[in-house]
Amino acid sequence: MAAYGLYTHIASNKVRSMLLLGGLFLLVYVMVFAGALLAEVALNSNRPFEAYVTLAGRDLIKAFPFATIGAALWIVIAYFFHQNIIDAVTGGHDVTRQEQPRLYNLLENLCISRGIPMPKLKIVDSPALNAFATGLNRSQYAISVTTGLMKALNDREMEAVLGHELTHIRNGDVQLLVIAVVIAGVIGFFAELFFRIFFNSGVRYSGGGRSSSSSSDGDKKGGGAFAIVLLAIALIGLAWGLSLVVRFALSRSRELLADAGSVELTKNPDAMISALRKIEGRGELPGATSAVMEMCIDNPREGFADLFATHPSVDLRVKALVKYAGGHDPGPMPLPGGDAETGDNAPQSGDTSPEARPEPPHTGPWGSSPQPTPSPAGSILGPWGRR
């Protein structure tokens, strides 16, 4: 039953994600309709409300194929160039086994153990503690890790983080999130464009210069134009806001599954928990856009309410791992020797002393580490077999 429940949850999550992406495409057409309303007001003065709506509806039908082609073209551009854009923003670069043997071997062992194709490995030179996966197909898949994370985490914790990102790739999360960010970016771009055009166009809604005998009729028609403008602004704002909510929903709904997938890969819930506790609040990438931060293992940017947080809180994620994977929560963890932001006395990969690198109770299953004792959740089945 546990396996059925987990697989069903993953499948249901994918269905919901596809519906959300379909909703994003609908929001593109809402934006087109709102733009048509504003265009009709600018081109046809002194018309009643219903006439503007009818004309804008006809414009939407005519523009429908062009809007669809434009959105598809935008996705195609992202398909081929999104990694270059992300690398330009974050400063990430490819590394080889010779350059980063510790990190490369950890990732390779995870991939070999489950028959997962080896993604590219990238390093981001930043004191922030974070990692993220990118790519839209097998040849593009990549996992990026910050230098700050490499210094702060021991091998077992780093392995858990890599397992988290591999799960995102395995479950198809990366493709959906990239596409969602691209489509939402289109909506945000045109929303800003519409507002700039509107506030700088100087459109007139009154029937200035009309004779007094037609003032009543002109006021009625002018009121129709004003109402259309308000409707268009409301539609643009609604589409923009909902596109952000969809992006947040896609990010939030997949982080818990990725945490669980990491435990399935490493058989070590305590390593995932301690990694999250060390990363907590230390993941802000300087200069990174909100779209890039949404792909990271932790996004410390949050809105004024939990609805607008792109990731579940670390506390929530840790509680889920404790409850369902039998892990142990050490609570908030200060980094040994100082925070990663300062880099003071941060533990290096070769420093394995207990004082410099507190270890979770369970040891990792790879390399020279002994096989861990099965946790109370050892009978749970997951995406890659029985734990």
C-alpha positions in Angstrom: 0.0 0.0 0.0 2.9 2.4 0.7 4.3 1.9 -2.8 0.9 2.3 -4.3 0.3 5.5 -2.3 3.6 7.0 -3.2 3.4 6.1 -6.9 -0.2 7.4 -7.0 0.9 10.6 -5.3 3.6 11.1 -7.9 1.3 10.4 -10.8 -1.4 12.7 -9.4 1.2 15.4 -8.9 2.2 15.1 -12.6 -1.5 15.4 -13.7 -2.0 18.5 -11.5 1.2 20.0 -13.0 0.0 19.4 -16.5 -3.3 21.1 -15.7 -1.5 24.0 -14.2 0.6 24.4 -17.3 -2.6 24.3 -19.4 -3.9 27.0 -17.1 -0.8 29.1 -17.9 -1.5 28.8 -21.6 -5.1 30.0 -21.0 -3.6 33.0 -19.1 -1.7 33.9 -22.3 -5.0 34.2 -24.2 -6.5 36.2 -21.3 -3.6 38.6 -21.8 -4.3 38.8 -25.6 -7.9 39.5 -24.9 -7.0 42.3 -22.5 -4.7 43.8 -25.0 -7.4 43.7 -27.6 -9.7 45.6 -25.3 -7.2 48.3 -24.8 -6.5 48.5 -28.6 -10.2 48.8 -29.4 -10.5 51.7 -26.9 -7.6 53.4 -28.4 -8.8 52.9 -32.0 -12.6 53.3 -31.6 -13.8 56.1 -29.4 -17.3 56.6 -28.1 -18.6 53.0 -28.3 -20.8 51.2 -25.7 -19.3 48.6 -23.4 -20.9 45.6 -25.3 -19.4 46.8 -28.6 -15.9 46.9 -27.3 -16.2 43.4 -25.9 -17.6 42.1 -29.2 -14.8 43.7 -31.2 -12.1 42.4 -28.8 -13.6 38.9 -29.0 -13.2 39.0 -32.8 -9.6 40.3 -32.4 -8.9 37.4 -30.0 -10.1 34.8 -32.6 -7.9 36.4 -35.2 -4.9 36.6 -32.9 -5.3 33.1 -31.4 -3.0 31.3 -33.8 -0.4 34.0 -33.6 -0.5 33.9 -29.8 -0.1 30.1 -29.8 2.8 30.2 -32.3 4.5 33.0 -30.3 4.2 31.0 -27.0 5.5 27.9 -28.7 8.4 29.8 -30.2 9.3 31.2 -26.8 9.4 27.6 -25.4 11.6 26.5 -28.3 14.0 29.3 -27.6 14.1 28.3 -23.9 14.6 24.6 -25.0 17.9 25.4 -26.6 19.2 28.4 -24.7 17.8 28.2 -21.1 20.9 26.6 -19.7 23.1 29.3 -21.2 20.9 32.0 -19.7 21.0 30.3 -16.3 24.8 29.9 -16.4 25.1 33.6 -17.4 23.0 34.6 -14.4 24.6 32.3 -11.8 28.1 32.0 -13.2 27.9 28.2 -13.3 30.5 26.3 -15.3 31.0 22.6 -16.1 33.5 20.6 -14.1 35.1 17.2 -14.6 36.1 14.3 -12.4 39.7 15.6 -12.3 38.5 19.1 -11.1 36.0 17.9 -8.5 36.7 14.2 -7.7 34.7 14.2 -4.5 31.5 15.7 -5.9 31.8 13.8 -9.2 32.2 10.4 -7.5 29.3 11.0 -5.2 27.0 11.8 -8.1 28.3 9.0 -10.3 27.8 6.4 -7.5 24.2 7.5 -7.1 23.5 7.3 -10.8 25.1 3.9 -11.2 23.3 2.5 -8.2 19.9 3.1 -9.9 20.8 3.1 -13.5 20.2 6.8 -13.9 22.0 8.6 -16.8 24.8 10.8 -15.4 23.9 14.5 -15.8 26.4 17.3 -16.2 27.9 18.6 -13.1 28.3 22.4 -12.7 29.9 24.6 -10.0 28.6 28.0 -9.0 31.2 30.2 -7.3 29.2 31.5 -4.4 29.3 31.4 -0.6 25.5 30.7 -0.6 24.4 27.2 0.3 22.2 25.9 -2.6 21.9 23.5 -5.5 19.6 23.1 -8.4 18.9 20.9 -11.5 18.2 22.1 -15.0 17.6 20.7 -18.5 14.8 19.7 -20.8 16.1 16.5 -22.1 18.7 13.8 -21.3 21.5 15.6 -23.1 20.8 18.9 -21.3 20.3 17.6 -17.7 22.7 19.3 -15.3 23.1 19.7 -11.5 24.7 22.9 -10.2 26.2 23.1 -6.7 27.6 26.2 -5.0 31.1 26.2 -3.6 29.6 27.3 -0.3 27.5 24.2 -0.1 30.5 22.0 -0.9 32.4 23.5 2.0 29.5 23.3 4.5 28.2 19.8 3.9 29.9 16.5 4.6 29.8 13.6 2.1 26.6 12.0 3.3 24.8 15.4 3.4 26.1 16.3 -0.1 25.0 12.9 -1.3 21.5 13.6 0.0 21.4 16.9 -1.8 22.5 15.3 -5.1 19.8 12.6 -4.6 17.2 15.4 -4.2 18.2 17.0 -7.5 18.4 13.6 -9.3 14.8 13.0 -8.1 13.7 16.3 -9.7 15.3 15.1 -13.0 13.9 11.5 -12.6 10.3 12.8 -11.9 10.3 15.3 -14.8 10.0 18.2 -12.4 12.8 20.2 -14.2 11.1 20.2 -17.5 7.7 21.3 -16.1 9.2 24.1 -14.0 11.4 25.5 -16.8 8.4 25.6 -19.1 6.2 27.2 -16.4 8.9 29.8 -15.8 9.1 30.5 -19.5 5.3 30.9 -20.0 5.0 32.9 -16.8 7.8 35.1 -18.1 5.9 35.8 -21.3 2.8 36.8 -19.3 4.9 39.0 -17.0 6.7 40.6 -20.0 3.5 41.5 -21.8 1.8 42.6 -18.6 4.5 45.2 -18.0 4.4 46.2 -21.7 0.7 46.7 -21.6 0.9 48.8 -18.5 3.7 51.0 -19.9 1.8 51.5 -23.2 -1.4 52.4 -21.3 0.1 54.9 -18.8 2.2 56.6 -21.5 -0.4 56.6 -24.3 -2.6 59.5 -23.0 -5.8 57.7 -24.1 -8.9 59.9 -23.7 -12.1 58.5 -22.4 -14.3 61.6 -22.3 -16.1 62.9 -25.3 -14.4 66.3 -25.2 -15.6 68.8 -27.8 -19.1 67.3 -28.1 -22.1 69.5 -28.1 -24.3 69.8 -25.0 -27.2 68.1 -26.8 -25.2 64.9 -27.1 -23.5 65.1 -23.7 -25.7 62.5 -22.0 -25.1 60.0 -24.8 -21.4 60.8 -24.9 -21.1 60.3 -21.1 -22.7 56.9 -21.5 -20.4 55.8 -24.3 -17.3 57.3 -22.6 -18.3 55.4 -19.4 -18.3 52.3 -21.5 -14.7 52.9 -22.6 -13.7 53.6 -19.1 -15.2 50.4 -17.9 -13.4 48.5 -20.6 -10.1 49.9 -19.6 -10.8 48.9 -16.0 -11.7 45.4 -17.2 -8.5 45.1 -19.2 -6.4 46.2 -16.3 -8.1 43.8 -14.0 -7.6 40.9 -16.5 -3.9 41.7 -17.0 -3.3 41.9 -13.2 -5.3 38.7 -12.6 -3.3 36.8 -15.3 0.0 38.1 -13.9 -0.9 37.2 -10.4 -2.2 33.7 -11.2 0.9 33.0 -13.3 3.0 33.6 -10.2 0.8 31.4 -8.1 1.1 28.6 -10.6 4.8 28.8 -10.5 4.8 28.7 -6.7 2.4 25.7 -6.7 4.7 23.8 -9.1 7.7 24.4 -6.9 6.0 23.7 -3.6 4.3 20.5 -4.6 7.5 18.8 -5.8 10.0 19.6 -3.0 8.6 17.1 -0.6 8.6 14.3 -3.2 12.2 15.2 -4.1 13.2 15.0 -0.4 11.5 11.5 -0.2 13.3 10.5 -3.4 16.6 11.4 -1.9 16.0 9.2 1.0 15.0 6.4 -1.3 18.3 6.8 -3.1 20.6 7.2 -0.1 18.7 5.2 2.5 19.7 8.0 4.9 16.9 10.3 6.1 19.2 11.9 8.7 21.6 13.1 6.1 18.8 14.9 4.2 17.5 16.4 7.4 20.9 17.7 8.5 21.6 19.1 5.0 18.3 21.0 5.0 19.1 22.4 8.5 22.5 23.6 7.3 21.1 25.1 4.1 18.2 26.8 5.9 18.3 30.5 5.4 21.7 30.5 3.7 20.7 29.8 0.1 20.2 33.3 -1.4 22.2 33.5 -4.6 23.4 37.1 -5.2 22.1 38.4 -8.5 19.9 35.3 -9.2 16.4 36.0 -10.6 13.3 34.7 -8.9 13.0 32.1 -11.6 16.4 30.6 -10.8 15.7 30.6 -7.1 12.5 28.6 -7.7 14.7 25.8 -9.1 17.0 25.6 -6.0 16.7 23.1 -3.2 15.9 26.0 -0.9 14.5 29.4 -1.8 14.6 31.8 1.2 12.5 34.4 -0.7 9.0 34.3 0.7 6.0 36.5 0.1 3.7 38.1 2.7 1.8 34.8 3.2 2.6 31.1 3.0 0.6 30.9 -0.2 3.2 33.0 -2.0 6.3 31.0 -0.7 7.9 29.1 -3.6 9.1 26.3 -1.3 7.7 24.6 1.8 9.4 25.7 4.9 12.4 23.7 6.1 10.5 22.9 9.3 7.7 21.3 7.3 10.1 19.3 5.1 12.0 18.1 8.1 8.8 17.1 9.9 7.7 15.1 6.9 11.1 13.2 6.8 10.9 12.5 10.6 7.3 11.2 10.3 7.5 9.2 7.1 11.2 8.2 6.9 12.1 7.8 10.5 14.7 10.5 10.6 15.9 12.6 13.6 15.7 16.4 13.7 18.7 18.0 15.3 17.0 21.4 15.1 18.5 24.6 13.5 22.2 23.9 12.9 24.9 26.6 13.0 27.7 25.9 10.6 30.9 24.6 12.2 33.4 27.4 12.4 31.1 30.1 11.1 28.6 30.7 8.4 29.2 29.9 4.7 28.8 33.6 3.9 32.0 34.4 5.7 33.8 31.2 4.8 35.6 31.3 8.1 36.8 27.9 9.2 34.1 26.2 7.1 34.8 22.4 7.0 36.5 21.1 3.9 35.9 17.8 2.2 38.9 16.2 3.8 38.1 17.4 7.4 36.2 14.5 9.0 36.8 15.1 12.6 33.7 15.1 14.9 34.5 18.6 16.1 34.6 20.1 12.6 31.9 17.9 11.0 29.0 16.6 13.2 27.6 13.5 11.6 24.0 12.2 11.7 23.5 8.8 13.3 23.2 6.9 10.0 26.1 6.5 7.6 25.9 6.6 3.9 25.6 3.5 1.7 28.3 4.5 -0.9 32.0 4.3 -1.1 33.8 3.3 2.0 30.9 4.1 4.3 29.3 1.0 5.9 25.7 0.0 5.1 23.3 1.9 7.4 21.0 0.3 9.8 17.5 0.2 8.3 15.2 2.9 9.6 11.7 2.3 10.8 10.5 3.3 7.4 12.7 0.7 5.7 9.8 -1.2 4.3 8.6 1.8 2.2 8.7 1.3 -1.5 9.7 4.3 -3.6 10.3 5.4 -7.2 13.5 3.3 -7.4 12.6 0.1 -5.5 12.5 -1.2 -1.9 14.6 0.6 0.7 
